Amino acid sequence: MKYKLLKELPFKKPGELATKYVHNLGEHITPMLFSKDNETELFPSATFSDWFEEVDERWKPEMGTTYFYVSAAGYVFTDRWYAMPYELEIYKHGNRFRTRELAEKAAEQIKALLKEFHKNNP
């Protein structure tokens, strides 16, 4: 998961990206960030959101761009992105892909996951 820095640090400027690691310090679990120079900064969980904002790194189509998605029945469909409410739901759940091949791969994995789920939960 990537995070955008909201305030300046000695080795990072606001807007720069950081990676969150969690370190167990005794009884406290503290988010810890590494810079590219291996400098670290500790942020207690209670104040982490004051310093960092989560960055959504998933691909989001531009207006009018073709994308692919997996239907409830497991078929791959294509559409053009216009940020309609149903498309925003598709995006929210990660069910949009740049290529048909990626959507077909996801469809196979979804079907396998559902088969396994029902095998273990009759």
Legacy VTK file of the C-alpha trace (Angstrom):
# vtk DataFile Version 3.0
C-alpha trace
ASCII
DATASET POLYDATA
POINTS 122 float
0.000 0.000 0.000
1.289 3.471 -0.857
0.663 6.663 1.078
1.033 10.322 0.133
2.821 12.481 2.686
0.739 15.436 3.889
3.435 17.216 5.967
7.158 17.737 5.499
9.691 15.299 6.961
13.476 15.802 7.076
13.905 13.403 4.139
10.581 13.738 2.276
8.453 16.588 0.986
4.631 16.797 1.098
3.060 14.919 -1.811
5.839 12.322 -2.030
4.884 8.664 -1.795
5.909 6.383 1.039
5.400 2.715 1.830
3.917 1.684 5.149
5.476 -1.088 7.194
4.234 -2.165 10.609
6.718 -2.762 13.406
5.813 -4.295 16.745
7.475 -2.205 19.440
6.724 -4.003 22.672
3.005 -3.664 23.301
2.536 -1.052 20.583
2.196 -1.736 16.881
3.526 1.286 15.019
3.429 2.124 11.310
6.962 2.719 10.082
7.963 4.282 6.762
11.192 3.867 4.821
12.616 6.444 2.482
14.667 5.453 -0.522
17.793 6.255 1.543
16.739 3.681 4.165
15.912 6.405 6.677
12.950 5.474 8.832
10.282 7.442 10.582
7.863 5.999 13.147
4.266 7.164 13.368
1.924 5.963 16.108
-1.261 4.496 14.649
-3.309 7.240 16.329
-1.556 10.019 14.368
-0.782 8.191 11.129
-3.774 9.669 9.264
-2.661 13.172 10.278
0.530 12.661 8.278
-0.458 10.349 5.423
-3.268 9.797 2.934
-3.767 6.429 1.255
-3.111 6.497 -2.503
-5.355 4.473 -4.800
-2.898 2.977 -7.292
-5.456 0.986 -9.248
-5.937 1.756 -12.927
-8.968 3.929 -13.619
-10.035 4.426 -17.233
-10.220 7.938 -18.644
-13.555 9.211 -20.005
-14.518 7.316 -23.142
-11.768 4.700 -22.717
-12.619 1.045 -23.313
-12.364 -1.264 -20.316
-13.307 -4.876 -19.563
-15.161 -6.375 -16.609
-16.455 -9.725 -15.373
-20.243 -10.138 -15.168
-22.020 -11.844 -12.264
-22.341 -14.917 -14.495
-18.563 -14.992 -15.086
-18.542 -13.639 -18.648
-16.161 -10.908 -19.812
-17.787 -7.770 -21.201
-16.414 -4.526 -22.567
-17.740 -1.007 -22.211
-16.607 2.610 -22.436
-15.906 4.477 -19.208
-18.196 7.416 -18.439
-18.040 7.236 -14.620
-21.683 6.198 -14.398
-22.866 5.000 -10.950
-22.671 1.306 -11.929
-19.156 1.882 -13.326
-18.053 3.478 -10.083
-19.277 0.340 -8.280
-17.330 -1.811 -10.753
-14.248 0.302 -10.033
-14.800 0.247 -6.254
-14.704 -3.567 -6.285
-11.703 -3.784 -8.616
-13.731 -5.322 -11.453
-12.331 -3.355 -14.395
-9.354 -4.279 -16.527
-7.240 -2.734 -19.284
-7.344 -5.849 -21.481
-9.658 -8.754 -22.225
-6.849 -11.134 -21.258
-6.620 -9.683 -17.748
-10.415 -9.836 -17.339
-10.467 -13.475 -18.529
-7.695 -14.347 -16.062
-9.681 -12.683 -13.256
-12.853 -14.536 -14.315
-11.026 -17.873 -14.083
-9.718 -17.028 -10.613
-13.145 -15.844 -9.413
-14.783 -19.070 -10.622
-12.068 -21.162 -8.923
-12.456 -19.199 -5.696
-16.231 -19.695 -5.693
-15.884 -23.440 -6.381
-13.413 -23.747 -3.504
-15.641 -21.693 -1.212
-18.676 -23.929 -1.864
-16.560 -27.072 -1.532
-15.564 -25.935 1.973
-19.002 -24.500 2.852
-21.645 -26.944 1.571
LINES 1 123
122 0 1 2 3 4 5 6 7 8 9 10 11 12 13 14 15 16 17 18 19 20 21 22 23 24 25 26 27 28 29 30 31 32 33 34 35 36 37 38 39 40 41 42 43 44 45 46 47 48 49 50 51 52 53 54 55 56 57 58 59 60 61 62 63 64 65 66 67 68 69 70 71 72 73 74 75 76 77 78 79 80 81 82 83 84 85 86 87 88 89 90 91 92 93 94 95 96 97 98 99 100 101 102 103 104 105 106 107 108 109 110 111 112 113 114 115 116 117 118 119 120 121
